[in-house]
Amino acid sequence: MRDSRRARLILGTLLTAALVTLTVDHRSGAGSPLASLRGAGAWLFGGVERFAGATLRPIGSFVHAVAAAPSAQDEIARLKADNTRLRASLAANRLDQVRSAELRRMLGLAGLGGYRVVPANVVARRGQPGFEDAVELDVGTADGVHPEMTVLNGEGLIGRVVQATVSSSTVVLLSDPGSAAGARLEGGQEIGVVHGVGENGRLIQFKLLDSTAPLARGGRIVSFGSQNGRPYVPGVPIGVIERVEATPGELTRIAYARPYADLTALDVVGVVVEGPKRDPRDSVLPAKEGAR
């Protein structure tokens, strides 16, 4: 009981002192004798508050990051997937642009020569009994394509169709050692035969039938044409002579030409389903570099 009375007495004294202090400080305003004490308290407790905030802030950020981690991982995965789709879309767009340009060049060449063509895509490179260098196209008899038809692209002659199903066809390339196509030198009547010689299609052999006819590096060759345009229509650019072999005493002359068409990288081609009304002669050949 005595302790309880003493505690109440002490508490009442402290409360009275506090009220008196607050009243004096409030009425004295800026000149209060307790201003320095009040400032010291504010500095002390403000520092404690700043310290506590700086200490607890990283902990709060860490807790928030942990709580948000699953959604963050999902967002990262979504962004990666979007990035992959975007790259694939850009690559597809570039591929479509390349194919579109190849198609325009091929149709342009066909238009110059008066050839009616069926556009096609090369879908595979394959062997064929009796031939080494052949490709498969995604067009066939349902599209009007049949064996012994000429195949070209935007640069020049590719080869001829040797087999066709309803929806696909096989083309033997000029570069195949077993292929042969009638050819003619630009600007004249000298004719010969073009054969494949392997070498990954980099060169083809041109055998000129008249051993006395002039034959020089830089000469250009076009297809001579077959009867009724099968298997080759006339006037399709074939290639440019790179070297001439010395053949003294031979009945023919031999040269090696670089094909206009890159026979190792074929994509968009055209199958000639109807030949020209008249021989286009040299009109389909590209302009010479000095004449551009």
Buried (B, 14 or more C-beta within 10 A) or exposed (E): EEEEEEEEEEEEEEEEEEEEEEEEBEEEEEEBEBEEEEEEEEEEEEEEEEEEEEEEEEEEEEEEEEEEEEEEEEEEEEEEEEEEEEEEEEEEEEEEEEEEEBBEBBBEBBEBBBBBBBBBBBEEEEEBEEBBBBBBBBBBBEBBBBBBBBBBBBBBBBBBBBBBEEEBBBBBBBBBEEBBBBBBBBEEEBBBBBBBBEEEBBBBBBBBEBBEBEBEEEBBBBBBBBEEBBBBBBBBBBBBBBEBEEBEEEEEBBBBBBBBBBBEEBBBBBBBBBBBEEBBBBEBBBEEEEEE
